[in-house]
Amino acid sequence: MSTDGHEELHVRLGPRSGLQLAVAVHSTALGPALGGARLWGYKSPGDAVADSLRLSEAMTLKAAAAGLDLGGGKSALCAPGEMPAERRRALMLDLGDLVESLDGRYVVAEDVGTTTDDMTVIAERTSHVVGLPAERGGTGDPSPSTARGVAAAMRAACSRRLGTADLSGVRVCIIGLGHVGTALAKILAGEGAKLLVSDIRSEHRAVGAELGATWLDPGDATGAECDVLAPCALGGAIAESAAEILRCSVVCGSANNQLADESLSHTLHRRGILYTPDFIANAGGLINVYAELRSLPSDRVARLVEGIGDTVAEVLDDAESCGLTPLDSALDLARARLEAARPRAPARLSA
Ligand code: NAD
């Protein structure tokens, strides 16, 4: 595991919870490092640290590509199998203290496994937290904004690959019917898309049924024949073996780090599959919490989220004219914005 390119990494055993917390700050070149707290049953403490490092870098790219004055950071919290409410509260207070000790260089928000209620607990220990419930002056659950941004990205990608931005009749397979996947399914159903849906939790079947979607077993979803594959579960949904069996024209979803390896963008390109860079498509949630941090009005937020479609079109234009994959073009866009900002500070590690 390498911390190359990261500014800070903090690993703690929470004094109240006894659970491990890792906070990685990848870059503050463009502004405070903003990124969610992921609560997950990691197989080992090292896996959590690796996740925080990988995901914080993705947050830097996401903010830069979205044109926001924010850097990238992420927390990874090790969840035990069972977590009574009191221990969860203790973990969030531990995280609040760690975030406070970073003096605003890192701002925490929700991610997989954490909620607006968790952010409220964290706010007892630090003001460097967003994603608070509306009654606490926050913008609430960012998932609906993320889903709107993914839909905007999908229209732009379909316009390029299918010749139309109209999603009516387009077959979209959503993998992961959680917060974002469900919100996306509702938007797409409203636009007349033909939905295929899948989740490892069979209780989500009912959501799919309400929307008239066809349910797929998780093992069948990645290779399902469709126009658009929308990975909305965890990262690494497209591994090397999967990249060879995809039967779609476009990949566009909310999951972070959808490709198990960046080189797979070339495999998809070679196979004529348009891969919409994840950190561009899923920036709506970041824009939502950015709005909370900067007190932006809702119409400005809506324009920024819809603008994700324009960023996708810009990246696809650049990719076509320079002979690049969309991912390489998106990385160039983000890195150019980072390079234009101030140089990074030397790495700071603590454990
Ligand atoms: P979530 O936990 O609410 O939903 C994830 C869903 O995926 C769950 O229902 C889970 O059962 C399902 N799942 C897990 N593994 C699966 C598999 N192998 N096959 C099928 N289903 C599987 O999370 P979320 O908030 O909806 O986020 C989804 C993804 O989008 C994550 O990768 C997250 O990092 C990313 N993301 C979320 C936001 C946001 O605003 N919530 C913003 C940006 C990126």
Residues whose N, C-alpha, C, O or C-beta is under 5 A from the ligand:
A	BS01	NAD	V112 G113 P142 S143 T146 I175 G176 L177 G178 H179 V180 G181 S198 D199 I200 R201 P218 C232 A233 L234 G235 S254 A255 N256 N282 G285
